[in-house]
Amino acid sequence: MAKKDNKEKEELLDDQVVEQEHSENEVEERSVEDVLAEDLQIEKDRFLRLFAEFENFKRRTAKERIDLFKTAGEGVLKDLIPVLDDFDRALIEIGKSEDKQLAEGVVLIHNKLRNTLNSKGLEVIDVRAGDTFNADLHEAVTQIPAPSDDMKGKIIDVIEKGYKLGDKIVRFPKVVIGQ
């Protein structure tokens, strides 16, 4: 009987060992699956972050490229503004002379230059004597006593024209205001 009890105990122990091994394999299989699922989630997250970073890079470089084209043109247009001012002064002086053909030739060249700059987006800021002074849009060169009370705080004279390129002011108009 002792042999029978020992045999039953051995069989019971063998069954427990087999069950324990089977449950350990399930734990290992689950943990391997869990680890793989976790690794997959980490890689997906890394991929999404990399993709988002690349999209941001594309947007940023496209914006920088557009800004570069705008600023490259802006520099040339800013450099041509004094030439336009010289043409305006020349037209005034040539208008005083008797040579009408010379005046017509200079007017044609002046119009061609102005039209070319306008086609590139350069616009004159319209400022006239009597307009209200706005420090955001005008540059006050000096203040003089106002000729009348209604001209106080208003523009008396425009010294130099202002220009804008699109919505950006590239040169503020220089004005004299009444005090």
Residue pairs with C-beta under 8 A, 6 or more apart in sequence:
70 165
70 166
73 120
73 121
73 165
74 165
74 168
74 170
77 117
77 120
77 121
77 122
77 163
77 165
77 170
78 170
78 171
80 113
80 117
81 122
81 163
81 170
81 171
83 113
84 113
84 114
84 117
85 160
85 161
87 106
87 109
87 110
87 113
88 110
88 161
90 106
90 110
91 103
91 106
91 107
91 110
94 102
94 103
94 106
95 103
97 103
121 165
121 166
122 163
122 164
122 165
122 170
123 163
123 164
123 165
124 161
124 162
124 163
125 137
125 161
125 162
125 163
125 164
125 169
125 172
125 173
127 137
127 138
127 155
127 158
127 161
127 162
127 173
127 175
128 155
128 158
129 155
129 156
129 157
129 158
130 151
130 154
130 155
131 154
131 155
132 153
132 154
132 155
133 140
133 153
133 154
133 155
133 175
133 177
137 162
137 169
137 172
137 173
138 155
138 162
138 172
138 173
138 174
138 175
139 162
139 172
139 173
139 174
139 175
140 175
140 176
140 177
141 159
141 174
141 175
141 176
142 176
142 177
143 176
143 177
143 178
143 179
144 156
144 176
144 177
144 178
144 179
145 178
145 179
146 152
146 154
146 156
146 178
146 179
147 156
147 178
151 178
152 178
152 179
153 177
153 178
154 177
154 178
155 175
155 176
155 177
155 178
156 175
156 176
156 177
156 178
157 175
157 176
158 173
158 174
158 175
158 176
159 174
159 175
159 176
160 171
160 173
160 174
161 171
161 173
162 169
162 171
162 172
162 173
162 174
163 169
163 170
163 171
164 170
